[in-house]
Amino acid sequence: MMKKTKPARLAEDLGLPKSRAMEAVVKAELISAVLQEIDRVGITHADLAKRSGLARSAVTGVLSGSLQRVTIDRILRLVDAAGLEAHVKVRRAA
């Protein structure tokens, strides 16, 4: 299992705005959940592409960790296609 990185730490380490770091962390967590689920149930990238309406090459790119130009919308399509649902939890910053 991958170690979770906090957005503030990622922003500091990479010199990114905190909002961009938060986006990267959310995307990575969603993709990780999809990867775990498709591995658990045996769904192929081609199957996931058909279910999501995305091209297989796009699915493979997203699932390989290419976060450049990948929207949350596309990732959520993969979440849904994998039979998962995402929940967002917002809390006051420390």
N, C-alpha and C positions, 0 to 999 in steps of 0.2 A: 504494500500500500504506500502511496506517495505521501510525503510529508506536506501538510498544508502550510502555505505561505500567506501571511497576513498582508493585506494591501499596503499598509503604511510602510512595512519593511521592504516590500517589493518596490514601492515608489522611491524610497530612499536608496536602495541598492542600485536601481537602474536609472535614477535621475528622472523619473516620470512624474507627471501630476498624479495626485492620489486617485483622482477619478479614473484615469486610464489604468492604473494598477488594480482598482476595484473591478473594472470591466474584465481585465485579463484573468483575475482570480475566479470570477463568476463563470466565465467561459470555460476555463480549465476544469472547474468542478462539475459543470454540466457535461462536458465531453467525457470526463472520467466516469461519470455515472452511466452514460450511454455505453461506453466501452465495456464496463463491468456487466451490464445487462445483456448486451449482445453476445458476450462470451458465455454468460451463464445459460442463455437459452439457445445459443447456436444460430443466431441470425447472421447472415453474410452481409457484406457491404452492398452487394447487388440487391438483396432483399430489402435492406434498409432504404436504399435509393428508391425502389419501387413504392415502398410504403410512404416515403416522405415527399415524393415528387421531385427530388433533386437528382442530378446526374450522378452516376456512380463515382466518377472522378472527383466530383465536388465532395461527396460523402467521404471518400478515402482521404482527400486533402484535409478536411475538417478533423477527422478522427486521428490523423497522424500528427496533429498538434499545430497545424498551420493556422495561426490565429489572425494573421494579416488579412484584412478585408473580409473577415468572417463576421457576419452579423449575429446578434443574439437571436433574431427571428429564425435564421437558418438552423442554428443549434437547437432551438426549441422545436423545430420541425423534426429533428432527429430524436429528441427526447420523446416526443409523442409517438413517432414511428417505432421506437423501441418499446413502447407500452408503458412508458413512465410519465409522471407528471412532476412539474417543478413547483416549488413553493418559495416565496421570497419572505425573508424576515428582516425587518428594519428596526434598528434600535438607536438610541441616543449615543453619540460618540462620547468616548471617555475623556 
